[in-house]
Amino acid sequence: MTLTPRLRVWLVGILLLAATTAARTQPISGNGVILNPSPMYLSPDPTRVPLTTLPAGVQVRVLAREGDWLRVVFRDRYLGDRTGYVLAANVRIESVAAPPSLPTPAPPVPGLVQPATAAPPPRPAPAPAPVRNEREHGYVWLSGTFQNESTAFTTTTSTTQNGATATVTTEYEGVQPVVADVAIGKHLWNGLGFQLAGTWASQITDANVAATVPLPVPGAPLRSVAGRTSGINRQELAVHIDASFAIPITKSLAQVVVFAGPSWFRVKQGLVTGVVVNDAPPFESITVVESTKQRLGYNAGIEASVRIYKALGIGGLVRYSKAELPFSPAPGLDITVTAGGVQAGGGLHFRF
């Protein structure tokens, strides 16, 4: 058959393309280590969106080399084996598997029928290189907790009024508040670290008041009155500075953090300072004063979380905190309010 000039040109081009492709693709079988953070692509094309970015120190299985690129297999913790291309300059090949050597057949003996040689068993595929657990740097959690103790309390105060002693007993109604809890933590060394957290709660309740008050008439007997006042406001803010210990501090699914440290409390509380008896309506009036006080306390607790997607997880939290705050809403009045308590709940957890 005679080849036309055009057909000859096509054949030469196909042969050159096949030779170039064969020269650029070099089969390699071995293990490697990523030297620098390197994006991994579906094909050797850096203009594409990378499948993922391989951090430094991660081990990969090398399959082949294509020019400046290596075709590798990366073991993803969540997605399994992922195959792609990374720049060869970012990979150090640690070991290359040599092709299996076939045994040299014995020379045939004249006149003797040689038995058929059995094919060697196939070599098992090399196991994927383990992925190194990377150390995490810290965490953030956003939680809502429920306080076990009620904020109710009772006070009894005595003051001088109209030349006699007035006694006022106030029963402040309370709630089991829902507390917002926000924290950020930093790992320092082998799980040891520190965290900064803040808690906040607010409520508006009522109070029952019973008083023995002297009348504004000299020599008149004491008068017993009782009443109820509403709109008693309370706001409680606490900042906690804790030492912490995390188990573990690597990229595992679960993590437990224990913590303890000092707490700074700021409480704004409405307090009954007295009951006044008048000659004209209203015959009794209850005086309420809002006061603000700060005091140092303490806290301790434990938080456990489970990662559900990348850095996002869910967790549970238990925190105990306490401080005693002395208030003086009026001259001669000293009232102590307890802040904090056992708080338990859960929320979102982020690890970085």
FILUM-38607 format. One record per atom (N, C-alpha, C, CB): residue in one letter; x, y, z. Coordinates in pm, whole numbers, plus 50000, padded with zeros to 5 digits. Glycine has a CB too. Layout:
<pts>
AXYZ/...
</pts>
This chain:
<pts>
M500864988050000/M500005000050000/M500895012450000/M499035000150124/T500575022149919/T501355034449908/T500765045149999/T501405039549760/L501615051150088/L501145061650179/L501235075150112/L501955061650308/T500175082750120/T500175096250066/T501005105250156/T498735101650051/P501515116550108/P502295125850193/P501515130450316/P502735137950111/R500215133250300/R499445137850417/R499365126950522/R498025142150375/L499125114450481/L499035103450576/L500355101250647/L498605090650506/R501465102950573/R502775101450637/R502965112050748/R503895102750531/V502555124550721/V502695135150821/V501875131750946/V502255148750764/W500625126850928/W499785123151043/W500425112051125/W498405118750995/L500975101851058/L501595090851130/L502795095351211/L502005079951033/V503635104051152/V504805109151224/V504365117251347/V505685117851131/G503325125551332/G502845133451446/G502325124851558/G501765143051403/I501555114351523/I501025105451627/I502145098551700/I500085095051566/L503185094051627/L504315087251691/L505075096751784/L505265081451585/L505275109351740/L505965119051826/L505165122051952/L506225132051749/L503815123451940/L502975126152057/L503025114652155/L501545128852015/A502955102252104/A503025090652192/A504355089752262/A502765077752114/A505455092952189/A506775092352251/A506925103052359/A507865094052145/T506385115252332/T506475125952431/T505695122552557/T505965139152372/T504465117152539/T503655113352654/T504315102452735/T502275108852609/A504885092552668/A505565081852740/A506785086852814/A505965070752644/A507485096952756/A508665102252824/A508285110452945/A509485110652728/R507125117652938/R506735126153050/R506105118153164/R505755136853003/T505475106853135/T504835098753237/T505775087653279/T503495092953187/Q506185088053405/Q507095078053460/Q506415071153576/Q508435084553504/P506075058253562/P505435051153674/P506365050453795/P505025036953631/I505835053853912/I506575053154037/I505655046754141/I507065067354083/S506205038154222/S505435032154331/S506235033654459/S505095017154302/G505725041754551/G506445043854676/G505715053454766/G507845049054648/N506385057554875/N505805066754972/N506565079854970/N505835060655113/G505845090755001/G506445103855005/G505905112055119/G506235111054875/V506545123355147/V506145132455254/V506025146355195/V507165132155372/I504935153355227/I504725167055181/I505655176355259/I503225171355199/L506485184055184/L507445193055248/L506815206255286/L508625195455156/N505975211755200/N505325224655224/N503845223055198/N505935235855133/P502995231255260/P501565230555229/P501345231455079/P500795241855302/S500665221555022/S500565220354877/S499145217154837/S501525209554824/P498545224954744/P497215221554694/P497265209054608/P496625233254615/M496235200654618/M496135188554537/M494995190354438/M495895175954627/Y495285187954308/Y494325190354200/Y493855177054142/Y494945199154090/L492675177354077/L492165165454012/L493005161853890/L490725167553972/S493595171953823/S494485169953709/S495665179553724/S493725172253572/P496765177253652/P497935186053666/P497705199753603/P499165179653604/D496745207153660/D496365220253607/D496145229653725/D495085219253516/P497085238853753/P496935247653871/P495835257953858/P498225254753897/T495205259253739/T494105268753725/T492795263353779/T493945272653579/R492745250353807/R491515244453862/R491395247354012/R491505229153837/V490205245054062/V490005246154207/V490585233654272/V488465247754243/P491485235154372/P492105223154432/P491095214854508/P493245227254526/L491355201654509/L490525192554588/L490665195354737/L490885178054558/T491895197654779/T492215200554918/T493635205954923/T492055187955009/T494075210455038/T495455214755058/T496105205355159/T495525229555108/L497175198755114/L497885189255200/L498855196855289/L498625178555116/P498735195655422/P499675202655511/P501045195955510/P499125203055655/A502035203555554/A503395198355560/A503465186655659/A504395209455600/G504235176355623/G504425164955709/G503495153355683/G504275169155848/V502455155255601/V501515144455573/V502145134555475/V500185150055515/Q501965121755499/Q502495111455411/Q501495108055301/Q502855098955491/V502005105555181/V501185102155066/V501795089954997/V501065114154967/R500995083454913/R501495072354830/R501635077454688/R500535059954836/V502835076554632/V503155081754498/V502875070954396/V504635086654490/L502115074454289/L501775064954184/L502575067154057/L500315065854153/A502775079554016/A503465082353889/A503915096753889/A502545079353767/R504825099753794/R505295113453774/R504965117653633/R506815114653800/E504375129453620/E504045135153491/E504635149153484/E502505135453467/G505835150053427/G506515162853417/G506855168253555/G505655172953342/D506325180153588/D506585186453718/D505605181853825/D506535201453705/W504735172153794/W503665168153885/W503825153653927/W502305170353820/L503345150654046/L503275136954095/L501815133354117/L504095135154226/R501455121354072/R500105116254098/R500185108254228/R499575107353978/V499415112654331/V499545106954464/V498175102954517/V500225116954560/V498215094654624/V497015090554697/V497145095654839/V496825074954693/F496155103354883/F496135109255018/F494995102855096/F495975124855011/R495305098155218/R494305091755302/R493585102255385/R494955081155394/D492345105855346/D491535115655419/D490785108655531/D490555122955324/R490785114655649/R490155108455766/R488675106255744/R490365117055889/Y488015115055671/Y486565114355656/Y486135108755521/Y485975127955676/L486905111455414/L486515107555279/L487275095355228/L486735118955185/G488255090155304/G489025078655258/G490125082655163/G488115068655192/D490535073355074/D491615075954978/D491165085954874/D492075062854910/R492005096154850/R491735106254747/R492955107154657/R491385120254810/T492745106554527/T493825106654428/T493855120054357/T493655095154326/G495055125554339/G495195138354271/G496645141254239/G494615149654356/Y496895153654198/Y498215157754153/Y498745169054241/Y498175162154006/V500005168054280/V500705178654353/V502035181154284/V500905174754504/L502595192954305/L503895196154246/L504975187254306/L504245211154267/A505835181954220/A506885172854266/A507865179954357/A507625166954147/A508025193254341/A508985200654424/A508555201054569/A509155214754372/N507255198454598/N506755198954735/N506695185254801/N505395205254738/V507245175054736/V507175161354788/V508575155554797/V506275152554699/R508895149554911/R510135141854925/R509785127154922/R510905145555057/I510265120154818/I509995105854804/I510955098454896/I510145101154655/E510395091454995/E511225084655094/E511625070655053/E510505084155225/S510735063454986/S511055049854943/S510325046754814/S510695039555052/V510995039454726/V510425035254598/V510435020154593/V511215041254477/A509295014254566/A509204999654561/A509844994454433/A507754995054571/A510794985554447/A511454979654331/A510544969554266/A512784973154370/P510594968354130/P509744958354064/P510154944454108/P509844959653910/P509204935554117/P509534921854162/P510434914854062/P508244913754182/S511464908254116/S512394900854030/S511914886554014/S513844901054088/L511944881753888/L511494868153859/L512664858553876/L510914867153715/P512434846853930/P513524837253946/P514064832753810/P513064825054027/T515384830653806/T516034826253682/T515714811553659/T517574828453687/P515104808353545/P514754794153522/P516004785753503/P513834792753398/A515954773353550/A517074764053532/A517214760153386/A516884751453620/P518454757553342/P518634753553200/P517964740253175/P520144752653164/P517374738853057/P516664726253027/P517634714553015/P515854727652896/V517184703053061/V517954690553051/V517544683552923/V517734681353175/P518524679652839/P518154672852713/P517384660152741/P519414669652630/G516314658452666/G515514646252676/G514534646152790/G516394634652690/L514524656652874/L513614657152989/L512534667452963/L514384660453119/V511294663252982/V510184672552961/V510104681853082/V508834664752941/Q510184694653056/Q510154704653164/Q508724707253210/Q510824717753118/P508514707153343/P507134710153390/P506814724953367/P506984706653541/A505544727453359/A505094741353339/A505414749453465/A503574741953307/T505944761253444/T506304769953555/T505074777653602/T507434779853514/A504784776553730/A503604783653784/A503894798553792/A503224778053924/A502894806453763/A503044820953770/A503214825253915/A501824828053706/P504114834753942/P504304839154080/P503034845554134/P505474849154089/P502764844354264/P501554850654321/P501644865754309/P501364846454470/P500504872354292/P500534886954279/P500974893654409/P499144892254237/R501744904454393/R502174911954511/R501014919754569/R503334921554475/P500844919254700/P499754927254759/P500034942154742/P499574923854909/A498974949554727/A499124964054713/A499634969954843/A497774970654673/P500544979554835/P501074985554959/P499974992655036/P502204995354928/A500044991355165/A499044997855251/A499205012955243/A499184993055398/P498115020355249/P498215034855244/P498985040255363/P496835041255238/A499775050355336/A500585056255442/A499685062555547/A501565066855385/P499985060955675/P499135066855780/P499215081955777/P499545061755918/V498095088155812/V498035102755817/V498375107255958/V496625107855775/R499295116355969/R499725121056100/R498665130056162/R501065128456090/N498335127456287/N497395136056359/N498055149456388/N496915129356490/E497455160056342/E498045173256361/E497555179356492/E497715182556243/R498415186656555/R498085193256680/R497145204956654/R499365198056752/E496105206056736/E495185217256724/E495675228756812/E493755213156764/H495295240756775/H495785252656845/H494825257556954/H496025263756747/G493545255556935/G492605260657035/G491175257456998/G492775275657052/Y490235264357062/Y488815261457044/Y487995273657083/Y488385249057127/V486765273757034/V485765283857070/V484455276457092/V485625295156959/W483725279857199/W482405273957214/W481375284657244/W482405263357323/L480175282257195/L479015290857218/L477935282057278/L478515297857084/S477615284157405/S476735274957477/S475625282457547/S477515266657578/G474545275357571/G473465279857657/G473315269957771/G472145281457578/T473335274857895/T473275265958011/T472085269558098/T474585266758092/F471695259858181/F470575261358272/F471105260358414/F469465250458246/Q470835270558496/Q471355270758632/Q470445262858725/Q471515285258683/N471045253958802/N470285245258891/N469695252859009/N471165234058942/E470475262059069/E469995269359186/E469105281159145/E471175274459270/S468075283759224/S467225295359201/S467915307959254/S465845293559269/T467565319259194/T468135331959239/T467315338359351/T468215341659122/A466355331059407/A465545336559517/A466365337759644/A464305327659542/F466075348059722/F466725349759852/F465845358659940/F468155355959836/T466115358660070/T465325366260168/T466245374860252/T464495356760258/T465835387360278/T466625396360361/T465735402360470/T467275407660274/T466345405360583/T465675412360692/T466565424060734/T465395402860814/T466025436160724/T466805448160755/T466085456260863/T467025456760627/S466865463860938/S466325472461045/S466895486461026/S466675466961187/T466005496261030/T466415510261017/T465665518561121/T466135515460873/T466185530461147/T465535539861240/T464605548861160/T466585548361319/Q463345549161203/Q462345556861129/Q461355562761229/Q461605548061024/N461115575961219/N460185582961309/N460545580861456/N458765578261283/G461835580161482/G462305578961619/G462225564861675/G461545587961705/A461875554961592/A461785541061638/A462455532161533/A460285536761663/T462465519161563/T463125509661473/T462095503061382/T463895498961554/A462345503861252/A461495497261152/A462205484761103/A461165506861033/T461455473761098/T462005461061050/T461285456960922/T461865449861159/V462085453760817/V461515450160686/V462085436660644/V461825461160578/T461185427060617/T461585413960565/T461105412860420/T460985402260652/T462035410160331/T461725409660187/T462075395860133/T462505420760108/E461095389560068/E461305376760001/E461375379359851/E460155366560036/Y462595378959796/Y462795381359653/Y462535368459576/Y464235386459626/E461565368759488/E461305357159404/E462445355259304/E459955358559330/G462715342859272/G463825339959181/G463425330459071/G464975334259257/V464355328158981/V464175318858870/V465425310158862/V463905326358735/Q465325299558783/Q466505291758745/Q466915296758606/Q466225275958744/P467825306258601/P468045313658476/P468735305358369/P468865325958503/V468475309258245/V469235304358129/V470425313658111/V468335303657998/V471625307958107/V472865315658106/V473565313957972/V473795311358223/A473965324957910/A474795324457790/A476255322757831/A474615337357703/D476945313157768/D478325309957804/D479165309757676/D478425296157880/V480135318657668/V481015319757551/V482455318457600/V480795333357474/A483265310357531/A484645308157574/A485555306457454/A484745295857666/I486805310657470/I487855308157371/I489065302957447/I488205321157290/G489665292057395/G490785285657463/G491975284357371/G490385272057515/K493165283557430/K494415282357355/K495255271357417/K495195295857355/H495695261557334/H496595251057381/H498025256357383/H496475238457292/L498755253157490/L500125257857503/L501135246557494/L500295265257633/W500985236257579/W501985225657585/W501355212957639/W503195229757671/N501395202257557/N500915189057599/N499515189457662/N501875182957697/G498615196757600/G497245197557650/G497005208757747/G496885184857714/L498055213857813/L497875225057905/L497635237857826/L499105226657996/G496795246357879/G496505258957812/G495745268257903/G495725256557684/F495105278157843/F494285287457919/F493065290857836/F495085300257958/Q492025296057903/Q490825300157832/Q490235312457900/Q489795288657827/L489545320257821/L488825332057866/L487365329957833/L489385345257800/A486495330757934/A485065328057916/A484245339157978/A484675314457977/G483035340557928/G482095350157983/G480715344057995/G482055362757896/T480025346958105/T478645342358126/T477755354358157/T478565331758240/W476495353458113/W475575364758133/W474165359358150/W475645374858014/A473425365358246/A472025361658270/A471275374058317/A471915350158375/S469965374158290/S469135385558327/S467745380558366/S469055395958211/Q467075387858458/Q465735384158501/Q465015396358557/Q465795372858607/I463685395658557/I462825405658621/I461775397958700/I462155415358516/T461735399758831/T460825392158918/T460115401759013/T461605381358998/D459355395859109/D458625403459210/D459205400459348/D457115400259206/A458705407859449/A459155405559587/A457975407859681/A460345414959624/N457885399259783/N456885400859890/N457555407760009/N456275386859932/V456885418060060/V457465426360166/V456535426160287/V457685440960116/A457105423560406/A456385424460534/A457205433360625/A456155410160600/A456575443460687/A457315453160766/A456555456760893/A457595465760684/T457325460360994/T456805466361117/T457355480461122/T457205457961247/V456475490461105/V456905504261082/V456255513361186/V456545508860938/P457015522561246/P456405532361340/P455615542861262/P457495539261427/L454485546761320/L453665557161257/L454315570761278/L452225556961316/P454015580161187/P454625593461200/P453955601961307/P454555600761068/V453595595561420/V452965602561533/V453765598961658/V451425598661550/P454245608761732/P455045605461852/P454275596861949/P455495618161922/G454875585961995/G454275577162094/G453275567362038/G453625585162198/A453025567461906/A452065558161846/A452665544261841/A451655562861704/P451825533761847/P452365520061840/P452865516861699/P451285509661882/L453675506061693/L454165501661562/L453025495861479/L455285491061579/R453165497161349/R452135492061259/R452745481461169/R451515503661174/S452035470061157/S452495459161070/S451805460260935/S452215445361135/V452585460460829/V452045461560694/V452685450560609/V452315475660632/A452015447260499/A452535437360403/A452135441760263/A452005422960434/G452965438860170/G452685442760033/G453545435059934/G452905457660016/R453405438559810/R454135431859703/R454605442459603/R453245421059632/T455835441159563/T456385450359463/T456865442359343/T457535458859523/S456725447959224/S457075441059100/S458215448559029/S455845439859007/G458715441958925/G459775448258844/G461125448558912/G459375462258809/I461445438158992/I462765437359054/I463745432258949/I462755428059181/N464655440758909/N465575437458801/N466875431658856/N465875450058716/R467415421558784/R468725415958820/R469465412158692/R468565403558914/Q470715416258684/Q471605412558574/Q472925407858632/Q471835424558476/E473415396658580/E474635390658632/E475605387858518/E474325377558710/L476775394058525/L477835392058426/L479065386858497/L478145405358348/A479725376758438/A480945371158497/A481965368658388/A480645357958573/V483215371858419/V484345369158330/V485255359258401/V485115382458292/H485545347958334/H486315337158395/H487665335858323/H485535323858390/I488745335858399/I490095333858345/I490605320658401/I491065345858382/D490705310458315/D490925296758362/D492205290758305/D489745288058327/A492825282258385/A493805272658334/A493025260358286/A494875268758445/S493465254358173/S492715243358114/S493645231958078/S491945248157990/F493025220158062/F493745208358016/F492835200857920/F494185199158135/A493315198657796/A492515192357691/A493005178257663/A492555200757562/I492055168857643/I492355155057609/I491445150957493/I492165145457734/P491975147657373/P493355150357331/P493445164057267/P493855139557233/I494625167557216/I494815180457151/I495065178757002/I495985188057217/T494825166656949/T494995164056807/T493645164056739/T495715150856783/K493665162756605/K492435163356527/K491675150156536/K492745166856381/S491135147256653/S490315135456671/S488855139756679/S490735127656800/L487955129956678/L486545133256680/L486095138856814/L485715121156645/A486625133756924/A486165137857057/A487265145557130/A485735125557139/Q486845154457218/Q487775162057300/Q487105165457433/Q488245174957227/V487875164757541/V487395168357675/V488315178957731/V487335155757769/V487755189557787/V488525200557845/V488055202557989/V488365213757762/V488995202058083/V488695205658222/V489355219158251/V489205194658322/F488735227258337/F489225240858358/F488865245458498/F488645250458253/A489605255458546/A489335261558676/A490115274558684/A489725251858794/G489605284058764/G490305296658780/G489455307158847/G490775301658647/P489975319358860/P489235330358923/P488155335958830/P490185341458964/S487165342258891/S486065348358817/S485805362358872/S484775339558826/W485495371358781/W485125385058820/W483635386758792/W485985395858743/F482845389658898/F481395390858887/F480985405558895/F480685382758998/R479985409058814/R479355422158822/R477845419858824/R479785431458701/V477195423858936/V475775421258956/V475045434458974/V475535411859077/K473955436158900/K473045447458916/K471755441958974/K472805455158780/Q471355446759094/Q470235440759168/Q469325451659222/Q470755431859283/G468015449959204/G467045458659268/G466795454059410/G465745459059188/L466875463259507/L466755459659648/L465755468859717/L468135460459718/V464955462959808/V463985470659889/V464735476960005/V462805461559941/T464655490260014/T465395497260120/T464505502060233/T466125509060062/G463175501660216/G462325506060326/G460865506660287/G462765519460374/V460025507760391/V458575509360375/V458165521860453/V457785496560425/V457425530560387/V457005543160448/V455485542960468/V457435555360360/V455035546760589/V453595547760620/V453215562460617/V453265541260761/N452185565760539/N451755579560519/N450375581660583/N451715583060368/D450085594460611/D448755598060664/D447715598360554/D448805611560735/A448125600860431/A447195601860319/A447565591060217/A447245616260254/P446625587260127/P446935577060026/P448105581659937/P445685574259939/P448935572259894/P448935558159938/P449475557260080/P449795549259842/F448805549260164/F449165548760304/F450505541760327/F448085541760383/E450845532060240/E452155525560248/E452825526360111/E452015510660294/S454105528760112/S454885528759987/S456205521260012/S455165543559937/I456595513359912/I457795505259921/I458875511659833/I457515490459877/T460045513659892/T461165520059820/T462105509159768/T461925530059912/V462355509459637/V463265499959572/V464395507859506/V462515491159466/V465625503559532/V466815510059475/V467635499559400/V467675516859587/E468075502959279/E468955494059203/E470405497459231/E468655494959051/S471165487359269/S472575489359301/S473415479759216/S472845487059453/T474675483459194/T475615475259117/T476855472959202/T475985482058982/K477325460359201/K478495456659281/K479355446859203/K478065450659417/Q480695448059222/Q481645438659162/Q482385431259273/Q482655446059069/R482715418659245/R483445410959344/R484145399259274/R482485405759455/L485305395159327/L486075383959274/L485555370859333/L487575385659304/G485395360659247/G484975347359290/G485825336659223/G483505345159260/Y485215325259196/Y485965314259136/Y485005305759053/Y486665305559246/N485595296958968/N484795287758887/N485625275658850/N484255294858760/A484945264758814/A485585252558766/A484555244758687/A486165243958884/G485035236158595/G484065228458517/G484735219158419/G483145237658443/I483895213158333/I484345203758231/I483475205558108/I484275189058283/E484105204057991/E483405205257863/E483835193757774/E483675219057795/A482875186957710/A483165175857619/A482475178557486/A482695162057678/S483165175757375/S482615178557244/S482955167357147/S483135191957191/V482175166557039/V482375157056930/V482325164656800/V481295145556933/R483355162756716/R483405169356585/R482405162656492/R484835168856525/I481605170856419/I480635165356325/I480965169056181/I479245170056360/Y481655180256158/Y482035183856021/Y483175193856026/Y480825189855943/K484345189555975/K485545197955974/K485785203556113/K485395209455870/A485775216956129/A486055222956259/A484835223856349/A486645236656241/L483645220956296/L482405222756370/L482065210356451/L481255226156275/G481655212556574/G481225201556659/G480125206056753/G482405195956738/I479625196556831/I478645199456935/I479195194157067/I477245193056901/G478795200457176/G479355196457304/G478445199857420/G480695202957325/G478795194257536/G478095196957661/G479035203457761/G477495184057719/L478485211557851/L479285219657943/L478645219258082/L479405234257892/V479485217758184/V479065219358323/V480055228958389/V479025205458399/R479545239758449/R480385249758515/R479785253258652/R480525262558427/Y480665253658754/Y480255258358885/Y481025271158917/Y480495247558995/S480295281558953/S480925294258988/S480215300259107/S480915304158867/K480935308859181/K480325314759301/K481065327459341/K480325304659416/A480295336959394/A480845349059456/A479795354759550/A481265359759347/E480245360559661/E479365367259757/E479565382259742/E479655362559905/L478475389459708/L478585403859681/L477855411559789/L478005407359541/P478555419959867/P477915428059972/P477385441259913/P478925431060087/F476095443859932/F475455456159884/F475145465160002/F474165452959803/S475215478259977/S474795488460074/S473915498560000/S476035495560142/P472665494759969/P471805503559888/P471365516159959/P470595495959843/A471485516360091/A471085528260167/A471925528760294/A469535528060201/P472065540460353/P472855541360476/P472315532060584/P472875555760528/G473195524160643/G472815514960749/G472265501660701/G471815521360835/L472155499660568/L471635487160513/L472785479260451/L470515489960407/D472945466760493/D473965457660438/D473275444860395/D475105454760542/I473315441860267/I472645430160210/I473675422460127/I471405434160122/T473755409260147/T474675400760072/T473895392659970/T475475391360166/V474345393159845/V473715385859734/V474715375659681/V473255395759619/T474255363259662/T475095352559608/T474925351759457/T474745338959675/A476045351659385/A476035350659239/A476615337259197/A476815362259175/G476185332459079/G476705320059024/G475905307959069/G478145318359063/G476495296059048/G475845283559082/G476295272658986/G474325284959078/V475615261258991/V475895250158899/V475105252558771/V475535236258963/Q475815253458659/Q475195256058530/Q475595244958433/Q475625269958474/A474595238958364/A474835227958272/A474045230258144/A474465214258336/G474655226858031/G473985228557904/G474865224057791/G473575243157883/G474655229457672/G475425225557555/G475315235957446/G474975212157503/G476025233357336/G476005242657224/G476985238757118/G476295256657271/L477405248457037/L478315246356925/L479745247756971/L478025256256811/H480625240156905/H482045239756942/H482855240556814/H482395226657023/F483855249556810/F484715251056694/F486155248956739/F484535265156628/R486915240856661/R488315238356692/R489185243056577/R488565223356720/F490295249156612/F491195254456508/F492635251056542/F491035269756493/
</pts>
